Amino acid sequence: MTLPRLLVTFVPWSPTPGWTVSLRFAGTDADVGEPFDVPAVDIDGASVPAGGRSAAEIQVLLDAVIDPDGDADPVGYGRWLFDVLFGDGRWAVVLERPEVRAARGVELALRWPSGAAALHRLIWEAMHDGDGPLAAHPTLLVAVTRLVIARRPPDSPLESVTAVPTLLLAAGAKLSDKVIRPGAMFMGLVRAFESDSVCSVHVSHEVTASRLAADCRRLRPHIVHLVAHGRPGVVMLAPEGPHNGQITADVLVRTIAGGQAMPSALILSACHTAEPPFLADRTSADGPMPFAPFAAQAVEAGLPVVVAMNGAVSEQASRLYTRRLLHAIHRGEPIVEAAAHGRRAALLGLSDPLRRLDWAMPVLFMAEHAPADYAPISPASTDRIADLADSFKFRQRPVFIGYFDLLAMTDQLFAAESHDRLGFIGIHREGPIDRLGGTRVLQEMGYRLLQQGHLPIMIGPYQEQSGPQDLRAWIAAVHRVAVRYSNKFDLPPVPPSVLHADGGRWPDVAAFAAAVAMLPLPLARKRIIEAVGEFARPIDPIDPIDRRDPLDPTVALDLLCDDLNRLATAVGSTGAPFGPHTRPVLLGDRVHDWGSALDDLLSVIDADGIGRPGRPVPVVVTASTVGGRGAIFKAWRDEEAGPRKFAFPRLEPLPEHEAALGFLWVLLHPWRTTDESFLPVYTPMPKCEEGVLNGLAGGLRGYPAKVRAELYLSAATLVGSGQMRTDDDSGQYLAYRAGHP
């Protein structure tokens, strides 16, 4: 049931400082009680609501925000703001409303003029009714949102994204930058979106305004998460142009919209984006700045939802808020309820929640035209993709780290412009590739292709010196995966036309296909698996009954691609995210260990992949240039490298700064194993220097696969030296979900 929206409207007095406040439920014609007056007091030249307190008393309360580790009074701060709005019995009247009792919750939607800087600056999310924070009410889910009037409301109503949404994680500086490290750590939490198939996540760092615009034009993201330095009224992207990377909210919104559909939501991890500019600092490179916070200005400019994350992810409250927020959005819950659950989870998970206001720092700004039940994501497609990804082992733990440039190449396989399109990606190393995560890169690419509505056919994973040793074995492996896809989509299996290439062993392939078509689907799949198993049997040159000839790679692989394209067409009819655009992609793990199958594959690959010109099939592989047939791959690479549609990215240990952040992301996400020591969350202490974290990465030599053991031993050592700390986020989060499903 949607939370009833209580509109809390401030109308300023003139010329005397103060406001008249009215309470009215959205969709009704009558106020809740009579409008009431809120006189103001002067604090350092700004008018703030009195709430029955003197200026001196309020100044002490404001110290709760300025110095949370001092002797300030967060409870008194929350009581003050509560009394401003709901004193004199008004809260009791709200609680007795039938719509509030039926929903067991309420949204407090705050509305005031855009220029009301003093009201913007207050942390209304911290309101406290004398028994506890409203956000932690024992029987009521209380949401606090800040409504903003958009200058140009959209012509059509807001709708949930029904396909797998695209999330762009953009950083305006290096992710290793210490100042934005809290925001970069938030990005690590948001990566859970991708792990749960909630979004297809793309990472771009050190973005300039032009780079961000290009990324948004290419990806058309539904959600943008921006991590950047911030000052009141502006955020700082990588230096560019006359403003040196400094942009206002209007410019940012134009940049990420790019003349296309407006993103559904913006998440801001930047200092000062939820607070208004100080009166003494109201100029930027673009001229005078308005009083409204950057986040509110972004909503005015057209974004329906902006979440400004002011806390630090090293604080458990901020992490619990984010985890519960993401979980609620994943389930298709309205964003208002998701934010309320996140804040309540943060509060209830803390041992001493009233000592600090970290749990109150995340602020939700919404356009006034956005309905109270607006849900950015519909979970139907995401749940379907998660099931497929699990079936084909594309979705793995722990959270994927590094190699963002390699993942970005996935998008080039089907780029809109022909000159940007890739037909072959050969991820390789001039040396051993063990423990570098090459298999995981292929799995993540397969995951992303599924999210985009394509059909990844992964042959692997393989251990050293394993894999198909000839073309017959490789083709049979591909067909086995194809049969599994037909089973998952409840489709008739595609009879392998490659049997035509097998000489006299299959004299009437058409009759075989017709016979298979008459069988029940389980038997049809079993018969095809048996046929490709027989096809894969090596030719016995001394057996007079074995009349098969060696395969012609061109003919065999053209027929194989025809079969895969027929399967992709059938899958395209099953609904979003699949459709007429659905295409197969071949992924090959450790192809240097494939024997002669590698020689045959390389002999037919051209600029578009393999198969016929009309619908070629792109190919992505991992390989070493040493061991097995690595020298053959290297010679072929040297011959094909150049301006054609081949890419040969290197697979190397992660750079120290990238590995440090990636390993911290892994430590944020406990993943279940038989070793209970894997369950805590590890985060750096505020005093932890970058060199210590880089040392953590250096000790693991940048090898991603070392996260399974060595990483946790190193983290435990840093806990012992006081450089890191542990928290039981999993226990707190699961306890909250159990009590508040």
Buried (B, 14 or more C-beta within 10 A) or exposed (E): EBBBBBBBBBBBBEEEBBBEBBBBBBEEEEBBBEBBEBBBBEBEEBBBBBBEBEEEBBBBBBBBBEEEEEEBBBBBBBBBBBBBBBBEEBBEBBBEBEBBBEBEBBBBBBBBBBEBBBBBBBBBBBBBBEEBBBBBBEEBBBBBBBBBBBEEBBEEEBEBBBBBBBBBBBBBBBBBBEEBBBBBBBBBBBBBBBBBBBBBBBBBBBBBBEBBBBBBBBBBBBBBBBBBBBBBBBBBBBEBEEBEBBBBBBBBBBBBBBEEEBBBBBBBBBBBBBBBBBEEEBEBEBEEBBBBBBBBBBBBBBBBBBBBBBBBBBBBBBBBBBBBBBBBBBBBBBBBBBBBBBBBBBBBBBEEBBEBBBBBBBBBBBBBBBBBBBBBBBBBBBBBBBEBBEEBBBBBBBBBBBBBEBBBBBBBBBEEEEEEBBBBBBBBBEBEBBBBBBBBBBBBBBBBBBBBBBBBBBBBBBEBEEBBBBBBBBBBBBBBBBBBBBBBBEBBBBBBBBBEBBBEBBEEBEEBBEEBEEBEEEEBBBBBBEBBEBBBEEBEEEEEEBEBEEBBBEEBBBBBBBBBBBBBBBBBEBEBBBEEEBBBBBBBBBBBBBBBBBBBBBEBBBBBBBBBEEBBBBBBBBBBBBBBBBEBBBEBBEEBEEEEBBBBBEBEBBEBBBBBBBBBBBBBBBBEBEEEEBBBBBBBBEEBEBEBBBBBBEBBEBBBBBBBEBBBEBBBEBBEEEBBBBBBBBEBBEBBBEEEE
